């Protein structure tokens, strides 16, 4: 790809977008480690555009979902890993301009760099063509992922599901207590109890942190209650 048609050709072939200001997209596809204008400011803008577009799409696709459910669904779509996967599928790493150090260390494969570059491209499209142009590209890239999302309930962690289950039945929230901590500071194992006094039930959980141990205990309590 020659300097004359970069990055317009990539935008046309991979995103179906014809830029009016190629300089915006040269910046969007330039990491801060390279010389010249880079994509940090465009990434900031693109992140906001992406979140709004995905939020609007989820709002329409899940009309009965609560605010917390919508937030969890959105994080499944716009977090670093899925963004990097989409960027990789578009061969962003092949055209991304990186400094010598980042090239040698494989920066064109790093999730954070790929995700940031893709968000910067969204920011550039917003400035170049307006909100609806950016929204069209984003929906095109992410609609299949959104359609494949699980039901909101499945995204809730065990502690949240247990608390909501008990509250829906006017029962008091569970009580968690640390029973013991084993191992060295860098490799500890926590054991906690989860008690639901109203049901006279108590279970234990273990994990590499208090939070993980509590999550395991909550999952075991849900299983015990439902069986």
N, C-alpha and C positions, 0 to 999 in steps of 0.2 A: 504494500500500500504506500503510495508516494505521499510526500509532504503536501502536495496540492489537494489531494482528496481526503486527507485525514483531518478530523474524524468523521466528516460528512458521510463517507461511504459506509463506515461501520454503523452509524446511526440509521442510515437508510436500510441497510441489509438486516440488521438485528432488531431494530426497534420500529422500523417503518416511519421514521421521523426525518424530515428535511429541515436542517437548521438554517436560521437566517443570520445568526452571528456565530460562525465557527470558533471564534476566539473563546467564547464562553465554554465550549465543550473541550477545547484544548486544555483549558484550566481545570475543568472537571475531571479530566483524565490524566492529570499531572499530580503526582504525590509531592508532598512538601520536601522530600529528599532531593528532588530534581530542581534544576534552575528554572527561573521564570515563575509566572503566576501559578499558584497551586490550588488544590480543591478544598482547603479547609473551610473557607467561608461558604462555598457552595454546598458543602456537605451539611453544614449547620442549617442552611435554608431547606435543602432537600429532605432532611430528616423531618422537619415540620410539615412539609407538603405530603410526604409519604404517610405520616401518622394521620393527617386529616383525611386523606383519600381512603385509606384502609378503614378508618373509623366510620366514615360515611357509608362505605360498602357493607361493613359488618352491621351497622345500624339497620340497613334495609334487609339484609339476609337473615338476621336473628331478631325479629320484631318483639319477641317475648323475653329476650335476655336482659338481665339487670346490668347496671353499670359495672359492677365487679366482674361479671361474666364477660362483658364486652372487652374489658381491659385485659383479661387473661387470654381471650381469643386473639386480640390484636398483638400481644407479645409473642404469640406463636407465629405470627406472620412477619413482623418487622424486627425481630431480634437479630443479632449478628449472624448466627448460623444460617437461617433461611435466606437472608440477604446475600451472604457470601455464596450460597449455592446457586441463587439466581444469577449473580454476577459471573460465576464460573461458567454457567450454561451459555452465557452471552459472550464468552471469551474476553471478558474485561481485562484479565491478566495479560493477555497477549498484546494489547494496545496501550496499556497503562504506562505512563512515563515515570520511571523511577530513577533515583540517584544510584551511583555505582555501588555503594554499600548495600542498599536494599536489593539491588539486582543480585549481588553475590550471595546474599542471605536468603534468597527465595521469596522476597516480599510480594512478588506477583502471585504467590499462592496463599499468602496470609489472609485469614478470614477478615480481620479488622480492616486491612487495606482494601480488600475487594468490596466489603460492605460499604465503607466510607465512599469509595469511588462511585458506586452505584447510586448512593444517596446524592452525591454531588451532581451526577448526570440528571437526576430528577430536578434538582435545584436549577440547573442550567436550562432544562426544558421549560420550567415554570417562568423563568425570566425571559426566555426566547419566544415562547409561544403562548404563555398564559396558563392559568390554573387548569382549565379543562383539557388542554393539550397534555399537560403532565398527568392529569387524572386518567386520561385515555391510555397512556403508555403503562401506567402503574397497574390499572385494572387488567389490562391485557397480560401483564407478566404474573400477576398474583391471583387472578380469579380462580384458577384451578386449585391452588393451594387453599384458598378460602372455602371453596366448595367441599374440599376434603377434610375440613376441620371437624373434630368430634363435637358432640353436643356439649354445651357449656358445663353441665354438671360434671362431666368426666374430667375436666381440667382442675377441679377444686382439690386441694390437698386433703389428706385424711382428717387433720384436726378441724378444718373448716367444715367438712362434711359431717363429722361427728357432732360438732356444736350446733349446726343447723338442724340436724336430725332431732337432737334433744330439745332444742328451742321450739321446734314445730309441734312438739308434744307437751309443751309447758313444763319441761323438766329442767333442773338446774344444770349449768354447764359442768363439764368434767373437771376433775382436780388432778393435776400432775405433780409428781414429787420425784426428786432425784434420790435413788436408793443407794447409788454407789458410783465411783469413778475408778477405773483401773488403767494401768499402763503409764508410760512416760508422758510428759507434757506434749510431745510432738505426735504421739500415737495413742491417744486416750480412747477408752470405750466407756460410754455412759449407759447406766441402767436406770430406767425411770418406771414409775407406776402411773397408771391412768385409772382413776376411780370415778364411778358414777353412783353416788350414794343412793339416789332415788331408786335405782334398780338393784342395789346391793351387788354390784359387779366391780371387779378390779382385775386388771391385766398388767403385764410388764412388757417393756420394749427395750431394745438395745441399739446403740448406734455410735458412730464416730464423733457425734456432737449431741448436745442435749436436744437440739431441735430434731435431729434425725431419729433419736430414740423416742421422742414424744410422737413423731409421725408414725413410727412403727407401732407404738402402743395404741394410738388412735385407730389405726387400721385393724388391729386385733380386736379392739373393743367393738368396732362396727360389725366385724364378722361375728363376734360372740352375741351381740344383740340380735342380729338378723337370723341367726341359726338357733 
